[in-house]
Amino acid sequence: MDNEIQIIWKIGYGAPGCDTDARTPLTRAIRQLFKEGKPFFNLCMCFFKDTSATLRWLGVFVQSAGNKVIYFPGFINDFDQIQGFKGKSLQWSQLFAFDHISLEEDRSKWHVTSRHSEKHLGNPKTFPLGKNRVLWLGLSIADAHVMRLVKQETKIVVDSPPSDSRRRYEIFHKAREGAKFPIVSLNEERPVPFNEWFLHLSLIVGPKGFEPYLGGELGFPRGSPFLVKPLPEKLNALHLRSHILELSDNTDIQITACNLPGRLKAPVVITGPSEPNAVLISDAT
């Protein structure tokens, strides 16, 4: 019979109270270790400050023992359906208990994974940006409320085999040593030039201390069937802000945030950059 492990993580800011929901990205990431025995080397939490200065979960990034980069997004709801398009061709439309996104060790491809790692979907390629950097994906979010609030305390309850609980806790503790937890935000120094807009984040992965990417390949959902209207051909008025997440001694992640004009038909759209129309969607409706 497994032991019940309880961990209280406290932060000096965020909304009052304690988040006990098993769907927090921190709980889901730790479950991979304690319940399923899947070790990781590094764990880094990441937050998003919305336009009202409310702190929300962007998610948790993990570097696995197999050197995969795994992203557990901080969505507030369970997304149990998924649709994937390549160009205008529907590749799949099915029930899928979305949990996380995994970047392969060689950083050439990635896939989405269901809860408890039962199913994998997709195999999009990343996009090389030079200097050992790759554009992993674009993440478009209809509204900041899709991301769950960060509370001042998060309670993690997981099960673990008694014979190995201490070792697994030590792995978790070591994985957080020296970690910095960045807060991603939009560039709000100038007014948003669009009447309607949605949040877009690009994830770029590269070696430790890589030169930040300043080009235009940011995983925009061009041609996506999940846009109410197509994006304009030229996007010259974008206000970008980039942040560096230091995941490990050999991996950094650049997260670039901006507003894009228009509206999404779904809460979340994940775009594969090497095939501009290869779009994944997680939708609770």
C-alpha positions as CSV (number, residue, x, y, z in Angstrom):
1,M,0.0,0.0,0.0
2,D,1.3,3.4,-0.9
3,N,2.2,6.2,1.5
4,E,0.3,9.5,1.2
5,I,2.9,12.3,0.8
6,Q,1.8,15.9,1.6
7,I,3.9,18.9,0.6
8,I,3.0,22.5,1.3
9,W,4.7,25.0,-1.1
10,K,4.5,28.6,0.1
11,I,5.1,31.8,-1.9
12,G,5.3,35.3,-0.7
13,Y,2.7,36.6,-3.1
14,G,-0.4,35.5,-5.0
15,A,-4.0,35.3,-4.0
16,P,-4.8,34.5,-0.3
17,G,-5.6,30.9,0.6
18,C,-4.3,27.4,-0.2
19,D,-4.8,25.6,-3.5
20,T,-5.5,21.9,-2.9
21,D,-6.6,21.1,-6.4
22,A,-4.9,18.0,-7.8
23,R,-4.9,19.7,-11.2
24,T,-2.2,22.3,-10.3
25,P,0.8,22.0,-12.6
26,L,3.0,21.5,-9.6
27,T,1.0,18.6,-8.4
28,R,0.9,17.0,-11.8
29,A,4.6,17.4,-12.3
30,I,5.4,15.9,-8.9
31,R,3.0,13.0,-9.5
32,Q,5.2,11.9,-12.3
33,L,8.0,11.3,-9.8
34,F,6.2,10.1,-6.6
35,K,3.4,8.0,-8.0
36,E,4.8,6.9,-11.3
37,G,8.5,6.7,-10.4
38,K,9.6,8.9,-13.3
39,P,12.7,10.9,-12.0
40,F,13.7,14.3,-13.2
41,F,16.8,16.4,-12.9
42,N,15.3,19.9,-12.7
43,L,12.0,21.5,-12.0
44,C,11.1,25.2,-12.6
45,M,7.8,26.9,-11.9
46,C,6.8,29.8,-14.2
47,F,4.1,32.4,-13.7
48,F,2.2,34.9,-15.8
49,K,1.1,38.4,-14.6
50,D,-2.0,39.4,-16.5
51,T,-3.0,43.0,-17.4
52,S,-4.7,43.4,-14.1
53,A,-1.5,42.4,-12.3
54,T,-3.1,39.1,-11.2
55,L,-0.6,36.3,-10.9
56,R,-1.5,33.1,-12.7
57,W,0.2,29.8,-13.4
58,L,2.0,29.6,-16.8
59,G,3.1,26.2,-15.7
60,V,5.9,23.9,-14.6
61,F,8.9,22.9,-16.7
62,V,10.8,19.7,-16.0
63,Q,14.0,18.2,-17.4
64,S,13.6,14.5,-17.2
65,A,16.2,11.9,-16.5
66,G,16.1,11.1,-20.2
67,N,16.8,14.8,-21.0
68,K,13.3,15.5,-22.4
69,V,11.9,19.0,-21.6
70,I,8.4,18.5,-20.3
71,Y,5.9,21.3,-19.9
72,F,2.9,21.0,-17.6
73,P,0.6,24.0,-18.5
74,G,-1.3,25.8,-15.7
75,F,-4.7,25.7,-17.2
76,I,-7.6,26.0,-14.8
77,N,-9.8,23.4,-16.4
78,D,-9.4,19.8,-17.5
79,F,-9.3,19.6,-21.3
80,D,-10.7,16.3,-22.4
81,Q,-11.1,16.6,-26.2
82,I,-8.5,17.3,-28.8
83,Q,-8.5,18.1,-32.5
84,G,-5.5,18.3,-34.7
85,F,-5.1,19.7,-38.2
86,K,-2.4,19.6,-40.8
87,G,-3.2,22.4,-43.2
88,K,-6.9,22.1,-43.7
89,S,-6.9,18.4,-43.2
90,L,-8.3,17.0,-39.9
91,Q,-5.8,14.5,-38.5
92,W,-7.7,13.6,-35.4
93,S,-10.7,14.6,-33.3
94,Q,-11.1,12.5,-30.2
95,L,-11.4,12.3,-26.4
96,F,-8.0,13.0,-24.9
97,A,-7.3,13.8,-21.2
98,F,-4.6,16.4,-21.9
99,D,-1.8,16.7,-19.3
100,H,1.5,17.8,-20.7
101,I,3.8,18.5,-23.7
102,S,7.1,16.7,-24.2
103,L,10.1,17.8,-26.2
104,E,12.3,14.9,-27.3
105,E,15.9,14.7,-26.2
106,D,17.3,15.7,-29.5
107,R,14.8,18.7,-29.6
108,S,13.7,17.8,-33.1
109,K,10.1,16.7,-32.3
110,W,7.5,17.0,-29.6
111,H,4.1,15.5,-28.6
112,V,1.2,16.0,-26.3
113,T,0.6,13.4,-23.5
114,S,-2.5,12.4,-21.6
115,R,-2.8,12.0,-17.8
116,H,-0.7,9.2,-16.4
117,S,1.2,9.2,-19.7
118,E,-1.3,6.7,-21.2
119,K,-1.5,8.2,-24.7
120,H,0.7,10.3,-26.9
121,L,-0.6,12.4,-29.9
122,G,1.2,14.2,-32.6
123,N,4.8,14.3,-33.7
124,P,5.4,17.9,-35.0
125,K,8.9,19.0,-35.8
126,T,10.5,22.0,-34.1
127,F,12.0,24.8,-36.2
128,P,15.7,25.5,-36.1
129,L,16.7,29.1,-35.3
130,G,20.5,28.7,-35.5
131,K,23.0,28.6,-32.7
132,N,21.5,25.4,-31.3
133,R,18.2,27.1,-30.7
134,V,14.8,25.7,-31.7
135,L,11.3,27.1,-31.8
136,W,9.4,24.5,-29.8
137,L,5.8,25.7,-30.3
138,G,3.4,28.6,-30.2
139,L,0.8,28.7,-27.4
140,S,-2.2,30.9,-28.0
141,I,-4.6,31.6,-25.2
142,A,-8.1,33.1,-25.7
143,D,-8.2,34.8,-22.3
144,A,-5.9,34.9,-19.2
145,H,-8.6,33.4,-17.1
146,V,-7.8,30.1,-18.8
147,M,-4.8,30.0,-16.5
148,R,-5.4,29.2,-12.9
149,L,-4.6,31.7,-10.1
150,V,-1.5,31.3,-8.0
151,K,-2.4,31.2,-4.4
152,Q,0.0,31.9,-1.5
153,E,0.1,28.2,-0.6
154,T,-0.2,25.1,-2.8
155,K,-0.9,21.7,-1.1
156,I,0.4,18.7,-3.0
157,V,-1.0,15.3,-2.0
158,V,0.5,12.3,-3.9
159,D,0.9,8.6,-3.2
160,S,4.3,6.9,-3.2
161,P,5.6,3.4,-2.4
162,P,6.8,3.3,1.2
163,S,10.1,1.6,0.2
164,D,11.1,4.5,-2.1
165,S,9.3,7.6,-0.8
166,R,12.4,9.2,0.9
167,R,14.5,8.8,-2.2
168,R,11.8,10.3,-4.4
169,Y,11.4,13.2,-2.1
170,E,15.1,13.9,-2.1
171,I,15.0,13.9,-6.0
172,F,12.2,16.5,-5.8
173,H,14.1,18.6,-3.3
174,K,17.3,18.6,-5.3
175,A,15.6,19.4,-8.5
176,R,14.4,22.8,-7.1
177,E,17.8,23.8,-5.7
178,G,18.9,27.2,-7.0
179,A,15.9,27.4,-9.3
180,K,14.6,30.8,-10.4
181,F,10.8,31.1,-11.0
182,P,10.3,33.8,-13.7
183,I,7.1,35.9,-14.0
184,V,6.2,36.3,-17.7
185,S,4.2,39.5,-18.6
186,L,3.2,41.5,-21.7
187,N,4.9,44.6,-22.8
188,E,2.4,47.2,-21.6
189,E,4.5,50.3,-22.2
190,R,2.3,51.3,-25.1
191,P,-1.5,50.9,-25.7
192,V,-2.5,47.7,-27.4
193,P,-3.1,48.7,-31.1
194,F,-5.9,46.2,-31.6
195,N,-9.6,46.3,-30.7
196,E,-9.7,42.6,-30.1
197,W,-6.7,40.5,-29.2
198,F,-5.5,37.2,-27.6
199,L,-2.4,36.2,-25.7
200,H,0.4,34.4,-27.6
201,L,3.5,32.8,-26.1
202,S,6.4,31.3,-28.0
203,L,8.7,28.8,-26.5
204,I,12.3,28.6,-27.7
205,V,14.7,26.1,-26.3
206,G,18.5,26.2,-26.5
207,P,21.7,25.7,-24.6
208,K,22.5,27.4,-21.3
209,G,23.1,31.2,-21.8
210,F,22.1,31.2,-25.4
211,E,21.8,34.4,-27.3
212,P,18.1,35.6,-27.2
213,Y,16.3,35.1,-30.4
214,L,15.0,38.4,-31.9
215,G,13.6,37.3,-35.2
216,G,10.0,36.8,-36.4
217,E,9.6,33.0,-36.1
218,L,7.4,32.9,-33.0
219,G,4.9,30.1,-33.8
220,F,2.0,32.3,-34.7
221,P,-1.2,30.3,-35.5
222,R,-1.3,31.4,-39.2
223,G,-3.8,29.4,-41.2
224,S,-5.2,27.9,-38.1
225,P,-8.8,26.8,-38.3
226,F,-9.2,28.0,-34.7
227,L,-9.0,31.7,-35.6
228,V,-12.2,33.6,-36.0
229,K,-10.5,35.6,-38.8
230,P,-7.1,35.0,-40.4
231,L,-4.2,37.0,-39.0
232,P,-3.1,40.0,-41.1
233,E,-0.3,39.3,-43.5
234,K,1.9,41.8,-41.8
235,L,2.2,42.2,-38.0
236,N,4.3,45.3,-37.6
237,A,2.8,46.8,-34.4
238,L,3.5,43.9,-32.1
239,H,4.7,44.7,-28.5
240,L,7.0,41.8,-27.5
241,R,8.5,40.9,-24.2
242,S,10.9,38.0,-23.7
243,H,11.9,36.2,-20.6
244,I,14.5,33.5,-20.0
245,L,13.7,30.5,-17.9
246,E,16.9,28.8,-16.6
247,L,15.9,25.2,-16.5
248,S,19.2,23.4,-16.0
249,D,23.0,23.6,-16.5
250,N,22.5,22.8,-20.2
251,T,19.1,24.2,-21.1
252,D,17.4,27.6,-21.1
253,I,13.9,28.4,-22.4
254,Q,13.0,31.8,-24.0
255,I,9.4,32.7,-23.5
256,T,8.2,35.6,-25.6
257,A,4.8,37.1,-24.9
258,C,2.7,39.4,-27.1
259,N,-0.8,40.3,-28.1
260,L,-2.1,39.1,-31.5
261,P,-5.1,40.7,-33.2
262,G,-8.4,38.9,-33.4
263,R,-10.1,36.1,-31.4
264,L,-9.8,32.4,-31.0
265,K,-12.6,29.8,-31.4
266,A,-11.1,27.7,-28.5
267,P,-9.6,28.4,-25.1
268,V,-6.1,27.1,-26.1
269,V,-4.4,26.5,-29.4
270,I,-0.9,24.9,-29.7
271,T,0.9,25.5,-33.0
272,G,3.7,23.4,-34.4
273,P,6.2,25.9,-36.0
274,S,7.7,23.8,-38.7
275,E,4.3,23.2,-40.3
276,P,2.4,26.5,-39.8
277,N,-1.0,24.8,-40.2
278,A,-0.3,21.9,-37.9
279,V,-2.4,23.0,-35.0
280,L,-3.5,21.1,-31.8
281,I,-6.3,22.3,-29.7
282,S,-7.4,21.3,-26.2
283,D,-11.1,22.2,-25.7
284,A,-13.3,21.5,-22.7
285,T,-16.5,21.9,-24.7
